[in-house]
Amino acid sequence: MKYRHPYEELGLGPYAGAGSRKHIFPTGTWRAFKPVVDVEKCTKCGVCETFCPDGSIRRTDEGAVVDYTYCKGCGICANECRVKAIEMVRETE
């Protein structure tokens, strides 16, 4: 019997990366804190985007933008931001 990876039923291969799965499994409801970007301080360096384990941050012309649907609120982006343009604030319901 051939082994079938659980994601194959969803149309994804056994080596599907986080980017492929994240559209199926939103994880934003897990967080207690969320990152808020101060676009006035943001230098658009991309460090937050590089270190985000969920790929929830994108660099735009205006600054960093967080996709809260998949952000788990780990705070790595705020910790790595050199100019402290990202603040972790308590999530409200």
Beta strands, then each sheet from edge to edge (+ up, - down):
strand 1: 33-37
strand 2: 57-59
strand 3: 64-66
strand 4: 86-90
sheet 1: 1+ 4-
sheet 2: 2+ 3-
end
